[in-house]
Amino acid sequence: MDLVAALRRLVADPDRVAAGQAVREQHGQDLSYHPQHLPDVVVYPVDTREVSRILAFANEHRVPVVPFGAGSSLEGHVIPVQGGICLDMTQMNRILEIRAEDLLVRVEPGVTRTQLNRQLGREGLYFPIDPGADATLGGMVATNASGTTAVRYGAMRQQVLGLEVVLADGRVITTGSLAVKSSAGYNLTGLFVGSEGTLGVITGITLRVHPLPEEVVAARAVFPSLDAAARVAVGLIRVGAPVERVELVDALTIEAVNAYKGTDYPAAPTLFLEFSGSAGAVRDGVETARELAALEGCTDFRTETDPQARQRLWEARHHAALAITARFPGKKLMVTDVCVPISHLPEAIAHARATVEAEGLTAAILGHVGDGNYHAIFTVDPQDPTEMERAERVNAAIVDFALARGGTCTGEHGVGLGKRRYLLREHGEAVALMRLLKQTLDPHNILNPGKILPEG
Ligand SMILES: Cc1cc2nc3c(=O)[nH]c(=O)nc-3n(C[C@H](O)[C@H](O)[C@H](O)COP(=O)(O)OP(=O)(O)OC[C@H]3O[C@@H](n4cnc5c(N)ncnc54)[C@H](O)[C@@H]3O)c2cc1C
């Protein structure tokens, strides 16, 4: 069968079906250590009908389909390990409706979060989930993304009210409603959020949005040890301070960021904080943070109120992973993503640091510690089996530690290829139920095959 010719007959403009080497390479990899694998063809649908026609065709001919947003996921999610069709969703990028009075929006999946926020800002609103990368909202739904603001707003699952989804056989369904709550039937919205393109292709999203806060203050606090910084993060959550972001970065990350961004932050463990709400609540929150930080030997505590200065500070934080990659040219990223109950956070971070050092590896440690989620970031050479083995060992030890304390192997990045090996340990018999769901919704296993579920 001539796949390209067949697909060109299914879309309105045949130029939106591309099979050149460069475009396939761009859609066959991510920033991570997972090996590249090219799709046979890349299609750019512009509406739900086209997605539906493509899926019905792929289902009939048993061709794998991998949805693709911005390609910023970190566990090989978008790598088409069995080839087939890459469905690049970025041309479905219309903001369909802003219902300011209901605090919700309807968007297509290729809208990026910064695109949405530019538009919302004009109405005094914003969409707070911020994974750092300029991801598409479809990709963020599909990975249940969160990021720096999860401590206040949770993850995508808490923000999605409803979805339009094209199923593997081309049927189109809608889930949820415009109401902020519902008890009507099974929670299918919750099922598709985090399904990583393995259960259906998301073509429409209804999201909650939020009023811009009256006052926002960012702060940077420098500590003598990672432990001390982690204890302050936990303390801030326990006292109920109005924090919107609580980010921890270690000295290695700060050094990398300084080199990458030209900043001159002290190269020591640091908390990046943001407080938002009413002016009084924010002022009290900052003072509480200052006091807690002083008790843990904080050597420098600075606040920023100017929006541009705040943006520079958060840009530095958000570029941390890129800064670390730039420091080790030619190497690829391996990132742990465990999340633990907040009371275990300081010991989890101390354990991660000790495990990394015992293996003689270099890893930056940073994370959204306000919700117990942190990352150890290794740069590895996938061609060096000894280095890979050591990194995998540390990765597994960090996951074991988190699971033993009731945590999870992935707080926000998702499973993709890289975390499949931990799923059985985390969920046990429930993995069999996940397999049944996958078989029911995608009996021919065409949707992003080889992801999430462990082999066997
Ligand atoms: C520097 C950096 C920092 C990051 N920080 C964070 C962070 O703090 N928090 C966080 O959560 N993530 C973070 N990430 C990871 C990444 O940004 C998120 O996983 C993001 O949600 C992926 O969105 P995307 O549009 O790039 O999706 P893609 O990477 O293109 O796709 C991700 C998955 O979603 C599926 N998918 C995409 N679109 C659809 C659709 N329309 N329907 C069905 N399935 C679809 C794909 O098949 C794939 O399985 C970071 C990444 C980078 C590079």
The ligand as a Gaussian input file, in Angstrom:
#p B3LYP/6-31G(d) Opt

LIG

0 1
 C       13.042000      21.994000      29.562000
 C       11.824000      21.184000      29.862000
 C       11.190000      21.335000      31.095000
 C       10.033000      20.580000      31.374000
 N        9.431000      20.764000      32.583000
 C        8.271000      20.106000      32.842000
 C        7.559000      20.355000      34.043000
 O        7.972000      21.137000      34.870000
 N        6.380000      19.699000      34.237000
 C        5.884000      18.819000      33.309000
 O        4.783000      18.274000      33.524000
 N        6.547000      18.554000      32.177000
 C        7.711000      19.166000      31.910000
 N        8.386000      18.925000      30.752000
 C        7.874000      17.904000      29.822000
 C        6.895000      18.405000      28.751000
 O        6.983000      19.791000      28.534000
 C        5.455000      18.004000      29.098000
 O        5.361000      16.593000      29.156000
 C        4.399000      18.531000      28.109000
 O        3.144000      18.271000      28.670000
 C        4.456000      17.869000      26.732000
 O        3.647000      18.613000      25.837000
 P        3.948000      18.586000      24.281000
 O        2.979000      19.471000      23.595000
 O        5.382000      18.850000      24.036000
 O        3.596000      17.074000      23.960000
 P        4.417000      15.989000      23.140000
 O        5.761000      15.824000      23.735000
 O        4.359000      16.310000      21.709000
 O        3.545000      14.707000      23.432000
 C        3.490000      14.159000      24.727000
 C        2.562000      12.948000      24.742000
 O        1.236000      13.385000      24.498000
 C        0.680000      12.741000      23.350000
 N       -0.139000      13.744000      22.680000
 C        0.235000      14.963000      22.217000
 N       -0.834000      15.599000      21.697000
 C       -1.899000      14.769000      21.825000
 C       -3.285000      14.840000      21.460000
 N       -3.788000      15.916000      20.877000
 N       -4.073000      13.776000      21.734000
 C       -3.584000      12.677000      22.348000
 N       -2.296000      12.543000      22.709000
 C       -1.471000      13.587000      22.449000
 C        1.878000      12.264000      22.551000
 O        1.568000      11.133000      21.767000
 C        2.855000      11.916000      23.661000
 O        2.585000      10.642000      24.163000
 C        9.538000      19.659000      30.431000
 C       10.184000      19.512000      29.204000
 C       11.309000      20.266000      28.915000
 C       11.956000      20.086000      27.564000

